């Protein structure tokens, strides 16, 4: 039966739906947008009650030959089906056979479909076996091209006597169009690995190894075991890398160890990593242990393998690395040979869990592993702790891992399986995609497409970032890379409303030609320009002080700012937001490190009432004789508390001092400029018994004069010359409140301040009347009860 369907192909990130958080794919299904650019291209309806179509060890489920891609699966009627399309097209042609899973009635997910394609384009397919007689068919004509795909009757591959009790069929390509067919005979705890070879020249199969791995070698003194191969890996020289675990009972907790072998002659002979040859057949007693993993370590069987840029083996699997110490938490693990020895790397840090049995083994999916052209290791998994979505873990050093999700919906008992040939050719990861094991009998089977090469190129491309100064609220767009970055729009967002439009000085405010404000509110600030603005390497542009993170005095809101920008038709870039400095939602002690002058100021946007403060220096860096206390300057009821080089404190036993935002008072010059900068500042809020820690900032108390672009203390014609020479360039001028891009806004500030001079710093001390009129408050604990302020 041939079903031809033509569907529109769209990327998963669709502009018109981004603001809704949904993407409508092909008009059939709505999928929340993922964090990266992927496409999901439906094939058709398929069986979904369990993971028969989706186990990691299928070889092959998806395969590229030339410009065509093939998939094999049980369709929504349970029939073995093959689909074909041309790459780049969303049109799949489906060809259903008359065959189904007669052995289990689609209830046993061991009964997977596997296929290979020989050098003449004929498809070889095997399916529906768990300790059953081999089921094998061959297409009646080449499947490449446009002709319909059809299969003949079931046939023997080699000989019926060799083809009983079969499980886990796998096809692999060999040079010259030949094929390897690997499968198990026997059962869990006592099984052998068999290998057949297809000769493309004679169009016939023959037994290559009977067996390759013998699970019960007589006289070896070991119990019978079953060999569970990971997927074979072929390196750039054509060598085959083979790894496996063994088990001596049906219980997966008796899986142990990871073993290794290599063949340089298409599987005829096998050797260890030291070059010594295995006897044939070989068993557990002969096997090289890559990693010793004891039984009861929750090791999964039949995981994934590949090779790296040095043609060395790399495996991904999972087990509980702390099992011998009583920690049975399973972790995704990487195993690789570095050319000298075998190494392991823990990929995940899953939450603690008890020891698991067979009933929960499918809660954690087998991973697949690939290595890209940059020798970056990429592991794909259905990650339970991220909502059972497809997650990519990637690492350049095989020690530190980063994660990104390719999907957003829970996939049940799904395991990833990929198009090996396409990955090797283009570093594009194509996965069969379908939620399974969630109670539905059928659902749409698709191919998820992810261009890893493009993703990492974009990830490592020069990018802008947003710098947010907690202390001043200033926000700066920064290009810290070594290349120019263009942007024609940007958006700063804060879901919790931490933005203050009044403090925003956007590019339109700075006179950048054509730029216009799009949104300006507590949750969004955005601008757009008619053409892209190029940010040179190392350049930055200030956009004022729109960050207002306080929700109450001393209480900061969440640091939830996000920054996105775009240029032309490209996808918006989500950039890094970096917070610097200490929050100014506090009382701050400003200290001039050169003169020792100090000022206490409320740098928050909220009023606060205090009745005591203390400045401490463990290194005796204070000068009591040059301290101008409130008791001395303002009189009233303030009382000094034993001033010394280590401590200066004042208390207000009866009353309170209310400080509104930006209010404060000078304290003379109590800091010794030659001392260590170790000051600690604390204060008591009225009604509280525990001192709060304030902020100490060492800086010059010299004011900044806007428009004084040559920093000579006067705004005059010389400053105009500095501005004119830097116009439309990225530069930082003295007296510029929007450092970065020199614009017409800077001219306006020069014009408005023309003739101004830098006034001397004048101490601002509250008038005595302000203290006399303060509301009476509770006495400080340190005065009434000896509280150590």
C-alpha positions as CSV (number, residue, x, y, z in Angstrom):
1,X,0.0,0.0,0.0
2,X,1.4,3.4,-1.0
3,X,0.3,6.5,0.8
4,X,1.7,9.8,-0.5
5,X,1.3,12.8,1.7
6,X,2.4,16.4,0.9
7,X,2.8,18.7,3.9
8,X,4.2,22.2,4.3
9,X,7.5,22.2,6.2
10,X,8.1,25.0,8.7
11,X,10.8,25.6,11.3
12,X,9.8,25.0,14.9
13,X,10.5,28.7,15.7
14,X,7.8,30.5,13.7
15,X,7.8,34.3,14.0
16,X,4.1,34.8,14.0
17,X,3.6,32.5,16.9
18,X,6.5,33.4,19.1
19,X,4.6,35.8,21.2
20,X,2.0,33.2,22.0
21,X,4.7,30.6,23.0
22,X,3.2,28.1,20.5
23,X,4.3,27.0,17.1
24,X,1.9,25.4,14.7
25,X,3.7,22.8,12.7
26,X,2.2,21.8,9.4
27,X,-1.3,22.8,10.6
28,X,-1.6,19.5,12.4
29,X,0.0,19.8,15.8
30,X,0.8,22.7,18.2
31,X,4.2,22.4,19.9
32,X,5.6,24.9,22.4
33,X,8.7,26.5,20.9
34,X,12.1,25.0,22.0
35,X,15.1,27.0,23.0
36,X,16.9,26.3,19.7
37,X,16.0,26.3,16.0
38,X,14.7,22.9,15.1
39,X,12.2,21.6,12.6
40,X,9.7,18.8,13.2
41,X,8.6,17.2,9.9
42,X,5.7,14.7,10.2
43,X,5.9,11.4,8.3
44,X,2.5,9.9,9.2
45,X,0.5,8.0,11.7
46,X,2.4,5.4,13.7
47,X,2.1,2.9,16.6
48,X,2.7,4.7,19.9
49,X,1.5,2.3,22.7
50,X,5.1,1.5,23.6
51,X,8.6,2.3,22.4
52,X,8.9,-0.3,19.6
53,X,9.6,2.5,17.1
54,X,11.9,4.3,19.4
55,X,14.8,2.5,21.1
56,X,18.4,3.8,20.9
57,X,19.9,0.6,19.5
58,X,17.9,0.4,16.3
59,X,20.2,0.1,13.3
60,X,18.7,1.5,11.3
61,X,15.5,3.4,11.9
62,X,16.4,6.4,9.8
63,X,19.0,6.5,7.0
64,X,20.3,8.9,4.3
65,X,21.4,7.7,0.9
66,X,22.5,10.4,-1.4
67,X,19.8,13.1,-1.4
68,X,17.1,10.8,0.0
69,X,16.1,9.8,3.5
70,X,14.4,6.6,4.5
71,X,12.5,5.6,7.7
72,X,11.1,2.3,8.9
73,X,8.4,1.9,11.6
74,X,5.2,0.2,12.6
75,X,2.4,2.4,11.3
76,X,-1.0,3.1,12.9
77,X,-2.3,-0.2,11.7
78,X,0.7,-2.1,13.1
79,X,2.2,-2.8,9.7
80,X,5.9,-2.7,8.9
81,X,6.2,0.5,6.8
82,X,8.9,2.3,5.0
83,X,8.8,6.0,4.1
84,X,11.0,7.9,1.7
85,X,11.6,11.6,0.9
86,X,14.1,13.9,-0.7
87,X,16.1,15.9,1.7
88,X,14.8,19.4,2.2
89,X,11.3,18.3,1.3
90,X,8.4,17.8,3.7
91,X,6.7,15.2,1.4
92,X,7.1,11.7,2.6
93,X,5.9,8.7,0.5
94,X,4.8,5.8,2.8
95,X,4.9,2.2,1.7
96,X,3.2,-0.2,4.0
97,X,3.9,-3.9,3.8
98,X,1.7,-6.9,4.7
99,X,3.9,-7.7,7.7
100,X,3.4,-7.0,11.3
101,X,4.6,-8.2,14.7
102,X,3.0,-11.6,14.8
103,X,5.1,-12.8,17.7
104,X,3.9,-10.4,20.4
105,X,1.0,-8.5,18.8
106,X,2.9,-5.2,19.3
107,X,3.2,-5.7,23.0
108,X,7.0,-6.4,23.2
109,X,9.3,-3.5,22.5
110,X,12.2,-5.8,21.8
111,X,10.5,-6.6,18.5
112,X,12.0,-3.6,16.7
113,X,12.4,-3.0,12.9
114,X,15.9,-2.7,11.5
115,X,17.0,-2.1,7.9
116,X,20.1,-1.6,5.8
117,X,20.5,-0.7,2.1
118,X,23.2,-2.5,0.0
119,X,25.4,-0.9,-2.6
120,X,22.9,-1.6,-5.4
121,X,20.1,0.2,-3.5
122,X,18.2,-2.9,-2.3
123,X,16.7,-2.6,1.2
124,X,17.2,-5.5,3.7
125,X,14.7,-5.5,6.6
126,X,14.3,-7.6,9.8
127,X,11.7,-7.1,12.5
128,X,9.4,-8.6,15.1
129,X,11.7,-11.0,17.1
130,X,12.4,-11.6,20.8
131,X,13.9,-15.1,21.0
132,X,12.1,-16.0,17.7
133,X,13.0,-17.3,14.3
134,X,14.6,-14.7,12.1
135,X,12.2,-12.6,10.1
136,X,13.9,-11.1,7.0
137,X,12.7,-9.6,3.7
138,X,14.4,-7.8,0.8
139,X,13.0,-5.2,-1.5
140,X,12.1,-6.4,-5.0
141,X,14.0,-3.5,-6.6
142,X,16.3,-0.7,-5.5
143,X,14.6,1.7,-3.1
144,X,16.6,4.7,-4.2
145,X,15.0,6.9,-6.9
146,X,11.2,7.3,-7.4
147,X,10.0,3.8,-7.9
148,X,7.5,2.4,-5.4
149,X,9.1,0.4,-2.6
150,X,7.9,-3.2,-2.3
151,X,9.1,-6.4,-0.6
152,X,8.9,-10.1,-1.5
153,X,8.1,-12.9,0.8
154,X,10.0,-13.8,3.9
155,X,13.2,-15.6,3.2
156,X,16.1,-17.2,5.0
157,X,19.2,-15.1,5.3
158,X,21.8,-17.9,5.7
159,X,20.3,-21.2,6.9
160,X,17.2,-21.9,9.0
161,X,19.2,-23.9,11.6
162,X,21.3,-20.8,12.3
163,X,18.4,-18.4,12.6
164,X,16.4,-19.3,15.7
165,X,16.0,-17.5,19.0
166,X,16.9,-14.2,17.4
167,X,16.7,-10.8,19.1
168,X,18.2,-7.3,18.4
169,X,18.8,-7.2,14.6
170,X,21.2,-4.6,13.4
171,X,22.5,-3.7,9.9
172,X,25.8,-1.9,9.3
173,X,27.4,-0.6,6.0
174,X,30.7,-2.0,4.8
175,X,32.9,-0.8,2.0
176,X,31.9,-1.8,-1.5
177,X,28.2,-1.9,-0.7
178,X,28.5,-4.9,1.6
179,X,26.5,-5.2,4.8
180,X,27.0,-6.6,8.3
181,X,24.1,-8.1,10.1
182,X,24.5,-8.6,13.9
183,X,22.0,-10.3,16.2
184,X,21.7,-12.3,19.4
185,X,20.7,-15.9,19.7
186,X,19.7,-17.3,23.1
187,X,18.4,-15.2,26.0
188,X,19.3,-12.9,28.8
189,X,22.0,-14.5,30.9
190,X,22.9,-17.0,28.2
191,X,23.2,-15.6,24.7
192,X,25.6,-15.4,21.8
193,X,26.4,-12.6,19.3
194,X,26.1,-13.8,15.7
195,X,27.4,-11.9,12.6
196,X,26.4,-12.4,9.0
197,X,28.0,-10.6,5.9
198,X,26.3,-9.6,2.7
199,X,28.4,-9.8,-0.4
200,X,27.0,-7.1,-2.8
201,X,28.8,-8.6,-5.7
202,X,27.1,-12.0,-5.4
203,X,23.9,-10.6,-3.7
204,X,24.2,-13.3,-1.0
205,X,24.6,-13.6,2.7
206,X,27.1,-15.9,4.6
207,X,27.9,-16.5,8.2
208,X,30.9,-14.5,9.3
209,X,31.0,-15.6,12.9
210,X,29.1,-18.4,14.6
211,X,29.3,-16.9,17.2
212,X,31.5,-13.8,17.5
213,X,30.9,-13.7,21.3
214,X,30.2,-17.0,23.0
215,X,28.2,-16.6,26.2
216,X,29.1,-20.0,27.6
217,X,32.6,-21.0,26.8
218,X,33.2,-24.5,28.2
219,X,35.9,-24.7,30.9
220,X,36.3,-20.9,31.5
221,X,35.0,-21.3,35.1
222,X,32.6,-18.4,34.6
223,X,28.8,-18.5,34.6
224,X,26.9,-18.3,31.3
225,X,26.4,-14.7,30.3
226,X,24.7,-12.7,27.5
227,X,26.7,-10.1,25.6
228,X,24.8,-6.8,25.0
229,X,26.6,-4.8,22.3
230,X,26.4,-1.1,22.2
231,X,26.0,0.2,18.6
232,X,29.0,-0.4,16.5
233,X,31.1,2.7,15.5
234,X,33.1,3.1,12.3
235,X,36.1,5.5,12.3
236,X,37.5,7.6,9.5
237,X,39.8,4.7,8.4
238,X,37.0,2.2,8.3
239,X,37.9,0.3,11.5
240,X,35.0,-1.1,13.5
241,X,34.8,-0.3,17.2
242,X,32.8,-2.7,19.4
243,X,31.8,-2.3,23.0
244,X,29.5,-4.3,25.2
245,X,28.3,-5.3,28.7
246,X,27.5,-8.7,30.0
247,X,24.7,-10.1,32.1
248,X,24.3,-13.5,33.8
249,X,20.6,-13.4,34.6
250,X,17.5,-11.6,33.1
251,X,17.8,-9.0,35.9
252,X,19.4,-5.8,34.4
253,X,21.1,-5.2,37.8
254,X,23.4,-8.1,36.9
255,X,24.8,-6.0,34.0
256,X,28.5,-5.4,34.6
257,X,31.5,-3.8,33.0
258,X,32.1,-2.1,29.7
259,X,34.3,-4.2,27.3
260,X,36.0,-3.2,24.1
261,X,37.3,-4.7,20.8
262,X,38.3,-3.3,17.4
263,X,38.4,-4.7,13.9
264,X,40.5,-3.3,11.0
265,X,39.3,-5.9,8.4
266,X,35.6,-5.4,8.3
267,X,34.9,-7.7,11.2
268,X,36.9,-10.7,10.2
269,X,39.3,-10.5,13.1
270,X,39.2,-8.5,16.4
271,X,41.8,-7.1,18.7
272,X,42.1,-5.3,22.0
273,X,43.2,-1.6,22.4
274,X,46.8,-2.8,22.9
275,X,46.8,-4.6,19.5
276,X,46.6,-8.1,20.8
277,X,44.1,-10.4,19.0
278,X,41.0,-12.0,20.4
279,X,40.5,-15.7,19.9
280,X,37.4,-16.5,17.8
281,X,34.9,-17.0,19.2
282,X,35.7,-15.1,22.3
283,X,33.9,-14.8,25.7
284,X,34.0,-12.9,28.9
285,X,37.2,-14.4,30.0
286,X,39.0,-13.0,27.0
287,X,37.4,-9.5,27.0
288,X,39.3,-6.2,27.6
289,X,37.6,-4.3,30.3
290,X,37.4,-0.6,29.4
291,X,35.6,0.4,32.6
292,X,35.0,-2.0,35.6
293,X,31.4,-1.5,36.7
294,X,30.3,-4.1,39.3
295,X,26.9,-5.8,39.3
296,X,24.1,-4.0,41.1
297,X,25.3,-0.6,39.7
298,X,22.2,0.0,37.6
299,X,24.2,-0.2,34.4
300,X,22.0,-0.1,31.3
301,X,22.7,-2.4,28.3
302,X,22.8,-1.6,24.6
303,X,23.7,2.1,24.7
304,X,25.6,4.1,22.1
305,X,29.1,4.4,20.7
306,X,31.0,6.6,18.2
307,X,34.6,7.7,17.5
308,X,36.2,11.1,17.8
309,X,38.6,13.1,15.6
310,X,41.5,10.8,16.6
311,X,39.5,7.7,15.7
312,X,39.3,6.8,19.4
313,X,36.1,5.2,20.9
314,X,33.6,7.2,22.8
315,X,30.6,5.7,24.6
316,X,27.5,7.1,26.3
317,X,25.4,5.1,28.7
318,X,24.1,5.3,32.2
319,X,24.8,3.7,35.6
320,X,25.0,4.6,39.3
321,X,28.7,5.6,39.7
322,X,28.3,5.7,43.5
323,X,26.5,2.4,43.9
324,X,29.4,0.8,45.8
325,X,29.1,3.5,48.4
326,X,25.4,3.1,48.7
327,X,24.3,5.9,46.3
328,X,22.1,4.3,43.6
329,X,21.3,7.4,41.7
330,X,21.7,6.7,38.0
331,X,23.7,9.3,36.0
332,X,24.3,9.7,32.3
333,X,28.0,8.9,31.8
334,X,30.6,9.3,29.1
335,X,33.4,6.7,28.6
336,X,36.2,7.3,26.2
337,X,39.8,6.4,25.4
338,X,42.2,9.3,25.4
339,X,44.9,7.4,23.5
340,X,46.6,6.3,26.7
341,X,43.8,5.0,28.9
342,X,40.1,4.8,29.4
343,X,38.4,7.8,31.1
344,X,34.9,8.5,32.4
345,X,33.0,11.7,32.8
346,X,29.7,12.2,34.7
347,X,27.4,14.1,32.4
348,X,24.4,14.8,34.6
349,X,23.7,15.4,38.3
350,X,20.4,13.8,38.8
351,X,18.6,14.0,42.1
352,X,19.0,11.1,44.6
353,X,16.9,8.0,44.0
354,X,16.7,4.5,45.5
355,X,18.0,1.5,43.7
356,X,15.7,0.8,40.7
357,X,14.3,-2.5,39.4
358,X,13.2,-3.7,36.0
359,X,9.8,-2.1,36.3
360,X,11.2,1.4,36.3
361,X,14.2,0.9,33.9
362,X,12.4,2.7,31.1
363,X,12.0,5.8,33.1
364,X,15.5,6.7,32.0
365,X,16.2,6.6,28.3
366,X,19.3,5.2,26.7
367,X,21.3,8.1,25.2
368,X,23.1,8.4,21.9
369,X,26.5,10.0,21.4
370,X,28.1,11.7,18.4
371,X,31.2,13.8,17.9
372,X,31.1,16.7,15.6
373,X,33.8,18.1,13.2
374,X,35.2,20.2,16.0
375,X,35.7,17.1,18.2
376,X,32.9,18.3,20.5
377,X,31.0,15.5,22.2
378,X,27.3,15.6,21.9
379,X,24.9,13.3,23.9
380,X,21.2,13.2,23.1
381,X,18.8,11.8,25.7
382,X,15.2,11.9,26.8
383,X,16.0,13.6,30.2
384,X,13.5,12.8,32.9
385,X,14.5,15.7,35.1
386,X,13.9,18.2,32.3
387,X,10.4,17.0,31.6
388,X,11.2,13.9,29.5
389,X,12.1,16.2,26.6
390,X,15.0,15.6,24.1
391,X,18.0,17.2,25.8
392,X,21.5,17.8,24.3
393,X,24.5,17.7,26.6
394,X,27.6,19.0,24.9
395,X,31.2,19.4,26.0
396,X,34.4,20.5,24.4
397,X,36.7,19.1,27.1
398,X,34.6,16.1,28.2
399,X,34.6,17.4,31.7
400,X,32.3,20.4,31.7
401,X,28.8,19.9,30.2
402,X,26.2,22.4,28.9
403,X,22.6,21.5,28.2
404,X,20.0,22.6,25.7
405,X,16.6,21.2,25.0
406,X,15.5,20.3,21.4
407,X,11.8,19.8,22.4
408,X,9.3,20.8,25.0
409,X,6.7,18.1,25.3
410,X,7.0,15.0,27.4
411,X,7.8,12.0,25.3
412,X,6.9,9.1,27.6
413,X,9.2,6.1,27.1
414,X,10.8,7.4,24.0
415,X,14.5,6.9,23.2
416,X,16.4,8.8,20.5
417,X,17.6,7.1,17.4
418,X,19.4,9.0,14.7
419,X,20.4,9.1,11.0
420,X,24.1,8.1,11.3
421,X,25.0,8.8,7.7
422,X,23.6,12.3,7.6
423,X,25.4,13.1,10.9
424,X,28.7,12.0,9.5
425,X,28.2,14.0,6.3
426,X,26.7,17.3,7.5
427,X,26.7,17.3,11.4
428,X,22.9,17.4,11.2
429,X,21.1,15.4,13.8
430,X,17.8,13.9,12.6
431,X,15.9,11.9,15.1
432,X,12.7,9.9,14.8
433,X,10.3,11.9,17.0
434,X,7.0,10.7,18.7
435,X,5.5,10.7,22.2
436,X,5.1,7.0,23.1
437,X,4.0,4.9,26.1
438,X,1.6,7.6,27.3
439,X,-1.7,5.7,26.9
440,X,-2.3,6.5,23.2
441,X,-2.4,3.7,20.6
442,X,-1.2,5.8,17.8
443,X,0.1,9.3,17.1
444,X,2.0,11.2,14.4
445,X,5.6,10.0,13.8
446,X,7.9,12.8,12.7
447,X,11.6,13.6,12.1
448,X,13.1,16.2,14.4
449,X,15.9,18.1,12.5
450,X,18.7,20.0,14.3
451,X,21.6,21.5,12.5
452,X,24.3,21.2,15.2
453,X,27.0,22.8,13.0
454,X,24.9,25.9,12.6
455,X,23.9,25.9,16.2
456,X,27.4,25.9,17.5
457,X,28.6,28.4,14.9
458,X,25.9,30.7,16.2
459,X,26.6,29.9,19.8
460,X,30.3,30.8,19.4
461,X,29.7,33.8,17.1
462,X,30.3,37.3,18.4
463,X,27.4,38.5,20.4
464,X,26.3,41.5,22.3
465,X,25.6,41.3,26.0
466,X,23.8,43.4,28.6
467,X,25.7,44.8,31.6
468,X,23.5,45.8,34.6
469,X,25.0,47.8,37.4
470,X,23.2,47.0,40.6
471,X,24.7,50.0,42.4
472,X,23.7,52.7,39.9
473,X,21.0,51.1,37.8
474,X,23.0,51.8,34.7
475,X,22.5,49.4,31.8
476,X,25.0,49.1,29.0
477,X,24.9,47.1,25.7
478,X,28.4,45.6,25.3
479,X,30.2,43.9,22.5
480,X,33.0,42.1,24.3
481,X,33.9,40.0,21.3
482,X,36.7,40.5,18.8
483,X,34.4,41.2,15.9
484,X,31.7,43.7,15.0
485,X,28.1,42.8,15.8
486,X,25.1,44.3,14.1
487,X,21.6,45.0,15.6
488,X,18.6,46.8,14.2
489,X,16.3,46.1,17.2
490,X,16.6,45.2,20.8
491,X,14.3,44.2,23.7
492,X,15.0,44.4,27.4
493,X,12.4,42.5,29.5
494,X,11.7,42.0,33.1
495,X,8.6,39.8,33.9
496,X,8.6,41.1,37.5
497,X,8.6,44.8,36.4
498,X,12.2,45.8,37.4
499,X,12.5,48.4,34.7
500,X,12.1,52.2,35.1
501,X,11.3,53.9,31.8
502,X,12.1,57.3,33.4
503,X,15.7,56.3,33.7
504,X,16.0,54.9,30.2
505,X,18.0,56.9,27.6
506,X,17.5,54.8,24.5
507,X,19.2,55.1,21.1
508,X,16.4,57.3,19.9
509,X,16.9,59.6,22.9
510,X,20.6,59.8,22.0
511,X,19.8,61.0,18.5
512,X,20.7,57.8,16.5
513,X,19.1,58.4,13.1
514,X,15.8,56.6,12.5
515,X,15.7,54.6,15.8
516,X,12.3,54.7,17.5
517,X,11.0,53.5,20.8
518,X,8.6,50.5,20.4
519,X,7.7,49.8,24.1
520,X,8.6,51.6,27.3
521,X,7.2,50.2,30.6
522,X,8.2,48.4,33.7
523,X,8.3,45.0,32.0
524,X,9.7,45.9,28.5
525,X,11.9,48.5,26.9
526,X,12.4,48.1,23.2
527,X,13.7,50.0,20.2
528,X,14.0,49.5,16.5
529,X,16.0,51.2,13.8
530,X,15.7,51.4,10.0
531,X,19.1,49.9,9.4
532,X,21.5,47.9,11.5
533,X,23.8,49.7,13.9
534,X,27.2,48.1,13.9
535,X,28.9,47.7,17.3
536,X,32.6,47.5,16.8
537,X,34.7,45.0,18.8
538,X,35.0,46.1,22.3
539,X,32.4,48.8,22.0
540,X,29.5,49.6,24.4
541,X,26.5,51.9,24.5
542,X,24.9,53.0,27.7
543,X,21.1,53.2,27.7
544,X,20.7,55.2,30.9
545,X,19.8,53.8,34.4
546,X,16.5,52.0,33.8
547,X,17.2,49.1,36.3
548,X,15.2,49.6,39.5
549,X,15.3,46.3,41.3
550,X,14.0,47.3,44.7
551,X,10.5,46.3,45.9
552,X,11.1,47.8,49.4
553,X,14.0,49.2,51.3
554,X,16.6,46.5,51.5
555,X,14.5,44.0,49.5
556,X,15.6,43.4,45.9
557,X,13.4,42.0,43.2
558,X,14.4,38.9,41.1
559,X,17.3,39.4,38.7
560,X,15.1,38.4,35.8
561,X,16.2,40.8,33.0
562,X,16.5,39.3,29.5
563,X,18.1,40.9,26.5
564,X,17.3,39.9,22.9
565,X,18.3,41.7,19.7
566,X,18.2,41.0,16.0
567,X,19.6,42.1,12.7
568,X,17.8,41.8,9.3
569,X,15.9,38.6,8.7
570,X,17.9,36.5,11.2
571,X,16.5,34.9,14.2
572,X,16.5,37.0,17.4
573,X,19.5,36.4,19.5
574,X,19.0,35.9,23.2
575,X,22.1,37.4,24.8
576,X,23.7,37.1,28.2
577,X,22.7,39.5,31.0
578,X,25.6,40.2,33.4
579,X,25.0,41.8,36.8
580,X,27.8,43.8,38.3
581,X,28.2,45.7,41.5
582,X,26.4,45.6,44.8
583,X,22.8,46.6,45.1
584,X,22.3,50.2,46.0
585,X,18.9,49.4,47.6
586,X,20.6,50.2,51.0
587,X,22.4,52.8,53.0
588,X,25.8,53.4,51.5
589,X,29.0,54.8,53.0
590,X,30.9,56.6,50.3
591,X,34.6,57.0,51.1
592,X,37.1,59.1,49.2
593,X,40.2,56.8,49.3
594,X,42.5,59.8,48.6
595,X,41.3,62.2,51.2
596,X,39.5,60.0,53.7
597,X,36.2,62.0,53.4
598,X,33.1,60.0,53.9
599,X,29.4,60.5,53.3
600,X,26.4,58.3,54.5
601,X,23.6,58.3,52.0
602,X,20.3,56.5,51.3
603,X,21.0,55.2,47.8
604,X,17.6,53.4,47.6
605,X,14.4,54.7,46.2
606,X,12.7,54.2,49.6
607,X,12.6,56.1,52.8
608,X,14.1,54.5,55.9
609,X,14.3,55.6,59.6
610,X,17.4,54.7,61.6
611,X,18.5,55.3,65.2
612,X,22.1,54.2,65.1
613,X,25.1,53.4,62.9
614,X,28.6,52.1,63.2
615,X,31.8,52.2,61.1
616,X,34.4,49.5,62.0
617,X,38.0,49.0,60.8
618,X,39.9,45.9,62.1
619,X,43.2,47.5,61.0
620,X,42.5,50.7,63.0
621,X,42.1,52.7,59.9
622,X,39.8,55.3,61.4
623,X,40.6,58.9,62.5
624,X,38.2,59.9,65.3
625,X,39.6,63.4,65.4
626,X,38.5,64.1,61.8
627,X,35.1,62.5,62.2
628,X,32.2,64.9,62.0
629,X,29.5,63.1,63.9
630,X,25.8,64.0,64.0
631,X,26.2,64.8,67.6
632,X,28.8,67.4,66.7
633,X,27.3,68.8,63.5
634,X,23.6,68.7,64.2
635,X,23.2,68.5,67.9
636,X,20.0,67.0,69.1
637,X,20.0,63.7,71.0
638,X,22.7,61.8,69.0
639,X,25.3,60.4,71.2
640,X,28.8,59.2,70.3
641,X,29.8,55.7,71.6
642,X,33.5,55.6,72.5
643,X,35.1,56.6,69.2
644,X,38.4,54.9,68.4
645,X,40.6,54.0,65.4
646,X,38.7,50.7,65.3
647,X,35.1,51.9,65.7
648,X,33.0,55.1,65.2
649,X,29.4,54.8,66.3
650,X,26.4,57.0,67.1
651,X,23.1,56.3,68.8
652,X,19.8,58.1,69.0
653,X,18.2,56.9,72.2
654,X,15.1,58.9,71.8
655,X,13.9,59.4,68.3
656,X,14.7,58.5,64.7
657,X,16.4,59.9,61.7
658,X,14.3,59.5,58.5
659,X,16.2,59.5,55.2
660,X,14.4,59.7,51.9
661,X,16.0,58.4,48.7
662,X,19.3,60.2,47.9
663,X,19.3,62.0,51.3
664,X,22.4,61.8,53.5
665,X,25.0,63.6,55.5
666,X,28.8,64.1,55.4
667,X,30.9,62.6,58.2
668,X,34.1,64.7,57.7
669,X,37.2,62.7,56.8
670,X,37.3,59.8,59.3
671,X,39.2,57.3,57.0
672,X,43.0,57.2,57.0
673,X,43.9,57.0,53.3
674,X,47.1,55.1,54.2
675,X,45.1,52.3,55.9
676,X,43.7,49.1,54.5
677,X,40.3,49.5,52.8
678,X,38.6,47.2,55.3
679,X,35.7,49.4,56.5
680,X,32.5,47.7,57.6
681,X,29.3,49.9,57.9
682,X,26.3,48.8,59.9
683,X,23.1,50.6,60.9
684,X,20.0,50.0,63.0
685,X,16.5,50.5,61.4
686,X,14.0,51.8,63.9
687,X,12.2,48.9,65.5
688,X,14.8,46.3,64.7
689,X,17.3,44.9,67.2
690,X,19.8,43.3,64.7
691,X,22.1,45.7,62.7
692,X,21.9,45.6,59.0
693,X,25.0,45.6,56.8
694,X,25.3,48.7,54.6
695,X,27.4,49.2,51.5
696,X,30.9,50.7,51.5
697,X,32.1,52.3,48.3
698,X,35.6,53.7,47.9
699,X,35.6,56.5,45.3
700,X,36.3,60.1,44.7
701,X,33.6,62.4,45.9
702,X,34.3,64.8,43.1
703,X,31.1,65.5,41.1
704,X,30.8,64.8,37.4
705,X,30.0,67.8,35.2
706,X,27.7,66.9,32.3
707,X,29.1,68.2,29.0
708,X,32.6,68.6,30.3
709,X,34.1,66.3,27.7
710,X,37.7,67.3,28.3
711,X,37.4,67.1,32.1
712,X,38.8,70.6,32.8
713,X,36.0,71.6,35.2
714,X,34.1,74.0,32.8
715,X,31.7,73.4,29.9
716,X,33.0,75.5,27.0
717,X,33.8,75.5,23.3
718,X,36.7,73.1,23.8
719,X,34.2,70.5,24.8
720,X,32.3,71.0,21.6
721,X,35.4,70.3,19.7
722,X,35.9,67.0,21.5
723,X,32.3,66.1,20.8
724,X,32.5,67.0,17.1
725,X,35.6,64.9,16.6
726,X,34.0,61.9,18.1
727,X,30.5,62.2,16.7
728,X,28.9,58.9,15.6
729,X,31.9,57.0,17.0
730,X,32.0,54.6,19.9
731,X,34.0,56.4,22.6
732,X,33.7,57.1,26.3
733,X,33.8,60.9,27.0
734,X,34.3,62.4,30.5
735,X,31.0,63.8,31.8
736,X,29.0,61.5,29.5
737,X,26.0,60.0,31.2
738,X,25.4,57.6,28.2
739,X,28.9,56.4,27.5
740,X,29.7,54.5,24.3
741,X,28.2,56.0,21.2
742,X,28.8,59.7,20.8
743,X,25.6,61.1,19.5
744,X,23.4,64.2,19.1
745,X,22.2,63.6,22.7
746,X,25.7,64.4,23.9
747,X,25.6,67.7,21.9
748,X,22.3,68.6,23.6
749,X,23.8,68.0,27.0
750,X,26.8,70.2,26.1
751,X,24.5,72.9,24.9
752,X,22.3,72.8,28.0
753,X,25.2,73.0,30.3
754,X,27.3,75.5,28.4
755,X,29.1,77.8,30.8
756,X,28.7,75.6,33.8
757,X,31.6,75.0,36.2
758,X,32.3,72.3,38.6
759,X,31.2,73.5,42.0
760,X,33.2,72.6,45.1
761,X,32.0,69.7,47.1
762,X,29.8,71.1,50.0
763,X,29.0,69.0,53.0
764,X,25.3,68.5,53.4
765,X,24.3,68.1,57.0
766,X,20.7,67.8,58.3
767,X,19.6,71.0,60.0
768,X,19.2,70.7,63.8
769,X,15.5,71.5,63.4
770,X,15.1,68.3,61.3
771,X,16.4,66.2,64.2
772,X,14.5,68.0,66.9
773,X,11.3,67.3,65.1
774,X,12.0,63.6,64.7
775,X,9.4,61.2,66.0
776,X,10.3,59.5,69.3
777,X,11.2,55.9,68.8
778,X,12.2,53.0,70.9
779,X,15.6,53.2,72.5
780,X,18.4,51.4,70.8
781,X,19.2,48.0,72.2
782,X,22.8,49.0,72.6
783,X,21.8,51.9,74.8
784,X,19.1,50.3,76.9
785,X,20.3,46.7,77.0
786,X,23.9,46.9,75.9
787,X,23.2,45.6,72.4
788,X,26.5,45.5,70.5
789,X,25.8,47.8,67.6
